Amino acid sequence: MSLDRVPLVQQLVRRALDGRWESHAILARWHTLGARPCITLRALAHLAVHCAGRGIRPTEKRLIRTLLSSPLLSRWLRQQHRTLLPLPPPAPKFEPVEKLAHLALPPLTTETDLAQFFHMELAELSWHADPQLRLRHQPDGRLQHYTYRWLPRRNGSPPPRLLEIPKPWTRQLQRRIWDQLLRPVPVHAACHGFVPGRSRLTAAAPHCGKEALLRIDLKDFFVSIPRWQVRALWMTLGYPEAVARLLAGLCTTVTPAAVLDACPAPPQDPSQRWWWRKRASTPHLPQGSPCSPALANLCAWRLDTRLTAYATAAGLDYTRYADDLLFSGSARTLRRPQRRHALMEIIRSEGFCVHPDKVRLMTQSQSQQALGLVLNQRLNLPRASFDQLKAELHHALHHQGLPSEASARSQKLAQLRGRIQEMIDIHPRRGQKLLALWQRLLRD
């Protein structure tokens, strides 16, 4: 019997997405449609589960495209002699993957639920999420959800770093997303940046006293994470496609062409300039959003998993602090070109780009510096770090170096206190001297 492929595949996909995201569960749901059990159908279920990556629930459109392009479908159609039962579109469900089912995340199943979660109308929420990217070519900065600021890099190389700072209402939405939807989600054990209870000290500690240290820096870390990947993350956390699309829109942005045109020092090489503009004009995580660090860490889960597995197999230790990747172990292992090539290939295949000027192998005969720390025998801080922090505290004491506005002042004091605590953890005697200066600041 001849079957029209597209309606049939739509039925298969709708039933596949309507429940647990495991091949045996999908197969059982397909059997309820009237599909006869066979090896080919089992292979199609396996293909569906892995089409967007292991454990990642794909969009309906992507799964339809995957099944239609597979030769397994043609083989199964030749074996299929019964028409599938008609199936209406499934009601949206909040259904996280099994390993994340214990998280107490709000079960938002529709776009209306999401709008109510933010206490706003759906039309207003859609304007903030901008799923059609209508603000991409909007010249009026008052209608944009972000303000933009160019910051020169420490080494002075072009292009400067672009801060995309959400305006107050957008920032409020993003803070709510971080606080109630992202904060409960655990990150990979190798990830130490922007994680409560972890720091650059915990990231560096496994590498102290090792024979060799390899430091790799990722280029444009936040810009490298596109909107579709953020949407896939929300779907993995259990949110239906329509809700995930709006959440991804609220957390990502497109840099307007007018902002890129105003860059004070764009890349000089034409090919690099083209690539730089292309990445910035693709929806991405903004550097400056309160939820970008958490989303970046979660989107880099596969990167951390693969690099951890490879490092363990090679007898190495691996940690990541934001865009700084650290590997330590045998100098012989880290010097082997095929090992380093394999690491670079994993990074590239996960969609990230290595900064070619910031890859460095350091042995015990050198000062093994990473994350602003010295790692040779024990965790240590360069003397210049102590002197700089002491100078900042003295300037704040004697020259009114703290902001006058109350919230900015408390934020600056908290930042200084965190840096002092790091000094106390590494050099208790020096740290206590700095703490005394900080306490004088509180009294003034």
MOCORQUI-V182627 format. One record per backbone hydrogen bond with DSSP energy under -0.5 kcal/mol. NH is the residue of the N-H (numbers start at 1). CO is the residue of the C=O. E is the energy in kcal/mol with one decimal. If there is no record, write none. Layout:
nh = <NH;NH>
co = <CO;CO>
e = <E;E>
//
This chain:
nh = <5;8;9;10;11;12;13;14;15;16;17;18;18;19;22;26;27;28;29;30;31;32;33;34;35;42;43;44;45;46;47;48;49;50;51;51;53;56;57;58;63;64;65;66;67;68;69;70;73;74;75;76;77;78;79;80;85;95;95;97;100;101;103;105;108;109;114;115;116;117;118;119;120;125;126;127;128;129;130;133;136;137;138;139;141;143;144;147;149;151;156;159;161;163;163;164;164;165;165;166;167;171;172;173;174;175;176;177;178;179;180;181;182;183;185;191;192;193;195;198;203;204;205;206;207;208;209;209;210;212;213;214;215;215;216;217;218;219;224;225;226;227;230;231;232;233;234;235;236;237;238;239;244;245;246;247;248;249;250;251;252;253;255;256;257;259;260;261;262;263;266;273;274;275;276;277;278;279;280;281;282;284;285;285;286;288;289;292;293;295;296;297;298;299;300;301;304;305;306;307;308;309;310;311;312;313;314;315;316;317;319;320;321;322;324;325;325;326;327;328;329;334;335;336;336;339;340;341;342;343;344;345;346;347;348;349;350;351;352;353;355;356;358;359;360;360;362;362;364;366;368;369;370;373;374;375;380;382;385;386;387;388;389;390;391;392;393;394;395;396;397;398;399;401;409;410;411;412;413;414;415;416;417;418;419;420;421;422;423;424;425;426;427;431;432;433;434;435;436;437;438;439;440;441;442;443;444>
co = <3;4;5;6;7;8;9;10;11;12;13;14;15;17;20;22;23;24;25;26;27;28;30;31;30;38;39;40;41;42;43;44;45;46;47;48;50;53;55;56;59;60;61;62;63;64;65;67;70;70;71;72;73;74;75;76;33;93;238;236;97;98;100;103;106;107;110;111;112;113;114;116;115;121;122;123;124;125;126;130;133;134;135;137;139;140;141;165;163;161;153;265;151;149;161;162;287;147;163;164;145;167;168;169;170;171;172;173;174;175;176;177;177;178;182;188;320;320;192;195;199;200;201;202;204;205;375;376;207;329;362;327;213;360;325;358;323;353;220;222;224;283;226;227;228;229;230;231;232;233;235;234;240;241;242;243;244;245;246;247;248;284;280;254;136;256;256;257;258;260;263;269;270;271;272;273;274;275;276;277;279;253;222;225;251;286;286;289;289;291;292;293;294;295;296;298;300;301;302;303;304;305;306;307;308;309;310;312;311;328;326;190;324;320;321;216;323;319;214;317;212;330;331;332;333;336;336;337;338;339;340;341;342;343;344;345;346;348;347;219;217;354;355;356;215;358;213;360;211;363;366;367;373;370;380;368;374;372;382;382;383;384;385;386;387;388;389;390;391;392;393;394;395;395;405;406;407;408;409;410;411;412;413;414;415;416;417;418;419;420;421;422;423;427;428;429;430;431;432;433;434;435;436;437;438;439;440>
e = <-0.6;-1.5;-3.1;-2.5;-1.9;-2.2;-3.0;-2.6;-2.2;-2.3;-2.5;-0.5;-0.6;-1.2;-1.5;-2.5;-2.5;-1.9;-1.8;-2.2;-1.8;-1.1;-1.1;-1.4;-1.5;-1.7;-2.1;-2.1;-2.0;-1.9;-2.3;-2.3;-1.9;-1.4;-0.6;-0.9;-0.8;-2.1;-0.5;-0.5;-2.2;-2.3;-2.2;-2.3;-2.4;-2.5;-1.5;-1.1;-1.0;-0.8;-2.0;-2.5;-2.5;-1.6;-1.0;-1.7;-2.8;-0.8;-2.2;-1.8;-1.7;-1.2;-1.5;-1.6;-1.9;-0.7;-1.8;-2.2;-2.4;-2.0;-1.4;-0.9;-2.3;-2.2;-2.6;-1.7;-1.8;-2.4;-2.5;-1.7;-1.1;-0.6;-1.3;-0.8;-0.8;-1.6;-0.7;-2.8;-1.9;-3.4;-1.2;-0.7;-2.7;-3.1;-0.6;-0.6;-2.4;-2.6;-0.7;-0.6;-2.7;-3.1;-2.1;-1.8;-2.4;-2.5;-1.7;-2.0;-2.6;-2.7;-2.4;-2.1;-1.4;-2.6;-1.6;-1.6;-2.7;-0.7;-0.8;-2.2;-1.8;-1.8;-2.1;-0.6;-2.0;-1.5;-1.9;-0.8;-1.3;-1.5;-3.1;-3.5;-0.5;-2.9;-2.7;-0.5;-2.9;-3.6;-1.6;-1.6;-0.8;-1.5;-1.5;-2.7;-2.2;-1.8;-2.1;-2.1;-2.1;-1.9;-1.2;-2.1;-2.9;-2.3;-1.4;-2.5;-2.5;-1.8;-2.1;-1.2;-0.8;-2.6;-2.3;-0.5;-0.7;-0.7;-1.7;-2.5;-1.0;-1.5;-0.5;-2.6;-2.4;-2.2;-2.6;-2.2;-2.2;-2.3;-1.9;-2.0;-1.0;-2.6;-1.1;-1.2;-0.6;-0.9;-1.4;-0.8;-0.6;-2.2;-3.0;-2.2;-2.1;-2.7;-1.3;-1.4;-2.7;-2.7;-2.6;-2.5;-2.3;-2.2;-2.4;-2.7;-2.6;-2.1;-1.6;-1.2;-3.6;-2.4;-1.8;-3.0;-2.7;-0.5;-2.2;-3.3;-0.6;-2.7;-2.3;-1.8;-1.8;-2.2;-1.7;-0.8;-0.8;-0.7;-1.8;-2.7;-1.9;-2.0;-2.4;-2.2;-2.1;-2.2;-2.6;-2.7;-1.2;-1.9;-1.9;-0.5;-3.2;-0.8;-2.0;-0.6;-2.3;-0.5;-3.1;-0.5;-1.2;-1.9;-0.9;-1.4;-2.1;-2.0;-3.1;-3.0;-1.7;-0.5;-1.5;-1.0;-2.3;-2.4;-2.2;-2.5;-2.3;-2.1;-2.1;-2.4;-2.5;-2.3;-2.0;-2.6;-2.2;-0.5;-2.4;-2.5;-2.0;-2.2;-2.4;-2.3;-2.1;-2.4;-2.4;-2.1;-1.8;-2.3;-2.2;-1.7;-1.7;-2.5;-2.4;-1.4;-3.9;-3.0;-2.2;-1.3;-1.8;-2.3;-1.9;-1.4;-2.2;-2.4;-1.5;-1.6;-1.5;-1.5;-1.7>
//
